[in-house]
Amino acid sequence: MASSMKSLVSDHSRYVESFRRFLDNSTEHQCMQQFMDEKLPGIIARIGDTKSEIKILSIGGGAGEIDLHILSKVQAQYPGVSINNEVVEPSAEQITKYKELVAKTSNLENIKFTWHKETSSEYQNRMMEKKELQKWDFIHMIQMLYYVKDIPATLKFFHSLLATSAKILITVVSGTSSWNKLWKKYGSHLHRDELCQYVTSSDLMQMLDKMGIKYECYDLLSTMDISDCFIDGNENGDLLWDFLTETCNFSTTAPPDLKAEIMKDLQEPKFSVKKEGKVLFNNSLSFIVVEA
């Protein structure tokens, strides 16, 4: 393996930019919004019953777009009820964007926002030092479990924070997605570090089964347009390559034979579909709803 290949997560600004390109070129957020519109109202139907305040914990809330979508559903279910929304997010840049979004969004009067600039494990350690653990009515962990060292311990901890009728919503890539195939085949050839790990809904369901925790899983199809990855020197394509491989400047630092092999695979039907001249990578998502 070329020693010049380094982890994408270690270069924060490049990671943020490649993630933005991923969102621009995929149906990730549309897929999440479809889930929030169609399924979430039923999931949160009981979380605030008989409560004067609904406590929501967002782990890895990012720039807040999905968080605000979730909050609007809770408001619709429980009009006028106070909501305490706490956000755990390690990136100062993302917190700033989240605060800007809140500032320009209307109808948030009954929501109190608090941001904690920390990782989920830092939050966990901070809470463990307290004598009394705060209970939550709804906890969501959207596309963040890849960045946790000990996933079963994390699941167990947050499950212990659920109040009566409370739920956790976890979003990760589906075991049926092409991410799973890509990681299984090429994971050992790509730059790995302890900052990020490969995990799909199949892995999570096995962990939850082992712990005897009740859950439901919903899969939704999502795609990512990777057509630019096949155009040499294309900036958008290069950033998408970084995102696909979790490797910084993959296009220019990867061994040519490795890149050629992945490039060939990505065009195969088991990874992508070709539609209207585009190459669409299977980015299907799983939404796992964990019961208290």
C-alpha positions as CSV (number, residue, x, y, z in Angstrom):
1,M,0.0,0.0,0.0
2,A,1.3,3.5,-0.8
3,S,2.6,5.2,2.3
4,S,1.4,8.5,0.9
5,M,-2.3,7.5,1.4
6,K,-3.8,9.1,4.5
7,S,-7.1,9.0,6.2
8,L,-9.7,11.6,5.0
9,V,-10.9,12.2,8.6
10,S,-7.4,13.4,9.5
11,D,-7.8,16.4,7.1
12,H,-10.9,18.1,8.5
13,S,-11.5,20.7,5.8
14,R,-11.1,18.2,3.0
15,Y,-13.4,15.8,4.8
16,V,-16.1,18.5,5.2
17,E,-15.8,19.4,1.5
18,S,-16.0,15.8,0.3
19,F,-19.0,15.2,2.6
20,R,-20.7,18.3,1.1
21,R,-20.1,16.9,-2.5
22,F,-21.5,13.6,-1.3
23,L,-24.7,15.3,-0.2
24,D,-24.9,17.4,-3.4
25,N,-24.5,14.2,-5.5
26,S,-26.7,11.8,-3.6
27,T,-30.3,11.4,-2.5
28,E,-29.1,11.0,1.1
29,H,-31.0,14.0,2.6
30,Q,-34.1,13.4,0.4
31,C,-34.1,9.8,1.6
32,M,-33.9,10.9,5.2
33,Q,-36.7,13.5,4.7
34,Q,-38.9,10.9,3.1
35,F,-38.4,8.7,6.2
36,M,-39.1,11.7,8.5
37,D,-42.3,12.6,6.6
38,E,-43.7,9.1,6.2
39,K,-42.5,7.1,9.3
40,L,-41.3,9.4,12.0
41,P,-44.8,10.7,13.1
42,G,-45.8,7.2,14.0
43,I,-42.5,6.5,15.8
44,I,-42.8,9.6,18.0
45,A,-46.5,9.3,18.6
46,R,-46.1,8.4,22.3
47,I,-42.8,9.9,23.3
48,G,-44.3,13.1,24.9
49,D,-47.5,11.7,26.4
50,T,-48.3,13.4,29.8
51,K,-45.0,15.3,29.7
52,S,-44.7,19.1,30.2
53,E,-41.4,19.1,28.4
54,I,-40.0,16.8,25.7
55,K,-36.2,16.1,26.0
56,I,-34.4,15.4,22.7
57,L,-30.7,14.5,22.4
58,S,-29.0,14.8,19.0
59,I,-25.7,12.9,18.8
60,G,-23.7,14.2,15.9
61,G,-26.2,16.8,14.9
62,G,-24.0,18.3,12.2
63,A,-25.2,21.5,10.6
64,G,-28.8,20.9,11.9
65,E,-30.9,20.4,8.7
66,I,-32.1,16.9,9.7
67,D,-32.4,17.9,13.4
68,L,-34.8,20.8,12.5
69,H,-36.8,18.4,10.3
70,I,-37.2,16.0,13.2
71,L,-38.1,18.9,15.6
72,S,-40.9,20.1,13.2
73,K,-42.4,16.6,13.4
74,V,-42.3,16.6,17.2
75,Q,-43.9,20.1,17.3
76,A,-46.7,18.9,15.0
77,Q,-47.3,15.9,17.2
78,Y,-47.2,18.0,20.4
79,P,-48.2,21.5,19.6
80,G,-47.1,24.1,22.1
81,V,-45.2,21.7,24.3
82,S,-41.8,22.9,25.4
83,I,-38.9,21.0,23.8
84,N,-35.4,20.8,25.3
85,N,-33.0,20.0,22.3
86,E,-29.4,19.2,23.2
87,V,-26.8,18.7,20.5
88,V,-23.5,16.8,20.8
89,E,-21.3,17.7,17.9
90,P,-17.5,17.7,17.8
91,S,-17.1,20.1,14.9
92,A,-17.1,23.8,15.8
93,E,-17.7,24.6,12.1
94,Q,-20.9,22.5,12.0
95,I,-22.2,24.0,15.3
96,T,-21.7,27.5,13.9
97,K,-23.8,26.4,10.8
98,Y,-26.4,24.8,13.0
99,K,-26.7,28.1,15.1
100,E,-27.0,30.1,11.9
101,L,-29.8,27.8,10.6
102,V,-31.7,28.1,13.9
103,A,-31.4,31.9,13.8
104,K,-33.1,32.1,10.4
105,T,-35.7,29.5,11.0
106,S,-39.2,30.5,12.3
107,N,-41.5,28.7,14.7
108,L,-38.8,27.5,17.1
109,E,-40.1,29.6,20.0
110,N,-40.9,26.6,22.2
111,I,-37.5,24.9,21.6
112,K,-34.5,25.5,23.9
113,F,-31.2,24.7,22.1
114,T,-28.0,23.7,23.8
115,W,-24.8,22.7,22.0
116,H,-21.9,20.7,23.4
117,K,-18.8,20.7,21.3
118,E,-17.7,17.1,22.0
119,T,-17.8,13.6,20.7
120,S,-20.3,11.1,21.8
121,S,-17.7,9.3,24.0
122,E,-16.7,12.6,25.6
123,Y,-20.3,13.2,26.3
124,Q,-20.7,9.7,27.7
125,N,-17.6,10.1,30.0
126,R,-18.9,13.5,31.2
127,M,-22.3,12.1,32.0
128,M,-20.8,9.0,33.8
129,E,-19.0,11.3,36.2
130,K,-22.4,12.8,37.3
131,K,-24.3,11.0,40.0
132,E,-27.6,11.2,38.2
133,L,-28.1,10.4,34.5
134,Q,-30.4,12.7,32.5
135,K,-33.2,10.7,30.8
136,W,-34.3,11.5,27.3
137,D,-37.6,11.1,25.4
138,F,-36.0,10.8,22.0
139,I,-32.3,10.3,21.0
140,H,-31.1,10.3,17.5
141,M,-27.8,9.2,16.1
142,I,-27.7,9.9,12.4
143,Q,-24.8,8.6,10.3
144,M,-22.4,8.9,13.3
145,L,-21.7,5.4,14.6
146,Y,-18.8,5.0,12.1
147,Y,-16.8,7.4,14.3
148,V,-17.3,5.6,17.6
149,K,-14.6,3.2,19.0
150,D,-16.8,0.9,21.0
151,I,-20.2,0.7,19.3
152,P,-21.9,-1.9,21.6
153,A,-20.9,0.1,24.7
154,T,-22.2,3.3,23.1
155,L,-25.6,1.6,22.2
156,K,-25.9,0.2,25.7
157,F,-25.1,3.6,27.3
158,F,-27.6,5.6,25.3
159,H,-30.2,2.9,25.7
160,S,-29.9,3.4,29.5
161,L,-30.7,7.1,29.1
162,L,-34.2,6.4,27.7
163,A,-37.3,7.6,29.6
164,T,-40.6,5.8,29.6
165,S,-42.0,5.3,26.0
166,A,-38.7,6.9,24.6
167,K,-36.9,5.8,21.5
168,I,-33.6,6.0,19.7
169,L,-33.4,6.6,16.0
170,I,-30.2,5.3,14.4
171,T,-29.3,5.9,10.8
172,V,-26.5,4.0,9.1
173,V,-25.8,2.6,5.6
174,S,-27.8,-0.5,4.9
175,G,-26.3,-4.0,4.8
176,T,-27.7,-4.2,1.3
177,S,-26.0,-1.1,0.1
178,S,-22.9,-1.0,-2.1
179,W,-20.9,0.5,0.8
180,N,-21.0,-3.0,2.5
181,K,-19.6,-4.6,-0.7
182,L,-16.9,-1.9,-1.1
183,W,-15.8,-2.1,2.5
184,K,-15.7,-5.9,2.5
185,K,-13.7,-6.2,-0.6
186,Y,-11.3,-3.2,-0.3
187,G,-11.3,-2.2,3.4
188,S,-8.0,-3.8,4.1
189,H,-6.3,-2.0,1.1
190,L,-7.5,1.5,2.1
191,H,-6.0,3.7,4.7
192,R,-7.7,2.8,8.0
193,D,-7.3,4.5,11.3
194,E,-9.1,4.4,14.7
195,L,-11.2,7.5,13.7
196,C,-13.6,5.7,11.5
197,Q,-14.9,2.1,11.1
198,Y,-17.0,0.2,8.7
199,V,-20.4,-0.6,10.1
200,T,-23.8,-1.3,8.4
201,S,-27.3,-2.0,9.7
202,S,-26.6,-5.8,9.5
203,D,-23.7,-5.3,12.1
204,L,-25.9,-3.1,14.3
205,M,-28.8,-5.5,14.3
206,Q,-26.5,-8.4,15.4
207,M,-25.2,-6.2,18.3
208,L,-28.7,-5.3,19.4
209,D,-29.9,-8.9,19.2
210,K,-27.0,-10.0,21.3
211,M,-27.9,-7.3,23.9
212,G,-31.5,-8.4,23.8
213,I,-32.6,-4.8,22.9
214,K,-35.9,-4.4,20.9
215,Y,-35.8,-2.5,17.6
216,E,-37.4,-2.2,14.2
217,C,-35.4,-1.6,11.0
218,Y,-36.6,0.3,7.9
219,D,-34.6,0.3,4.7
220,L,-34.9,3.1,2.1
221,L,-33.2,3.2,-1.3
222,S,-30.8,6.1,-1.9
223,T,-28.2,6.6,-4.7
224,M,-25.1,8.6,-5.2
225,D,-24.2,9.9,-8.7
226,I,-20.5,8.9,-9.1
227,S,-20.3,9.6,-12.9
228,D,-17.6,12.3,-12.3
229,C,-15.3,9.7,-10.7
230,F,-14.7,8.4,-14.1
231,I,-13.5,11.7,-15.6
232,D,-9.8,12.1,-15.0
233,G,-8.8,15.2,-13.1
234,N,-12.5,16.2,-12.4
235,E,-12.5,18.1,-9.0
236,N,-16.0,16.9,-8.0
237,G,-15.0,13.3,-9.0
238,D,-11.8,13.5,-6.9
239,L,-13.7,14.6,-3.8
240,L,-16.2,11.9,-4.3
241,W,-13.3,9.4,-4.6
242,D,-12.1,10.6,-1.2
243,F,-15.5,10.1,0.3
244,L,-15.9,6.6,-1.2
245,T,-12.5,5.4,0.0
246,E,-12.3,7.6,3.2
247,T,-8.8,8.5,1.9
248,C,-7.4,11.9,1.4
249,N,-6.6,12.7,-2.3
250,F,-7.2,9.1,-3.2
251,S,-7.1,9.8,-7.0
252,T,-3.5,11.1,-6.9
253,T,-2.0,9.0,-4.0
254,A,-3.6,5.5,-4.5
255,P,-1.6,2.8,-6.2
256,P,-2.8,2.9,-9.9
257,D,-3.8,-0.8,-10.0
258,L,-5.9,-0.4,-6.8
259,K,-7.7,2.6,-8.3
260,A,-8.3,0.8,-11.6
261,E,-9.7,-2.2,-9.9
262,I,-12.1,-0.2,-7.8
263,M,-13.1,1.9,-10.8
264,K,-13.9,-1.2,-12.7
265,D,-16.0,-2.6,-9.8
266,L,-17.9,0.6,-9.3
267,Q,-19.4,0.3,-12.8
268,E,-20.5,-3.3,-12.2
269,P,-24.3,-3.9,-11.6
270,K,-23.7,-5.2,-8.1
271,F,-22.3,-1.8,-7.1
272,S,-24.2,0.7,-9.3
273,V,-26.9,1.1,-11.9
274,K,-26.5,3.0,-15.1
275,K,-29.3,5.3,-15.8
276,E,-29.7,8.1,-18.3
277,G,-25.9,8.2,-18.8
278,K,-25.2,8.4,-15.1
279,V,-23.5,5.9,-12.8
280,L,-25.6,5.6,-9.6
281,F,-24.0,3.9,-6.6
282,N,-26.3,2.1,-4.2
283,N,-26.3,4.3,-1.0
284,S,-29.3,2.7,0.6
285,L,-30.0,3.7,4.2
286,S,-31.3,1.8,7.2
287,F,-33.3,3.5,10.0
288,I,-33.2,1.5,13.2
289,V,-35.7,2.5,15.9
290,V,-34.7,1.2,19.3
291,E,-37.3,0.9,22.1
292,A,-36.8,1.8,25.7
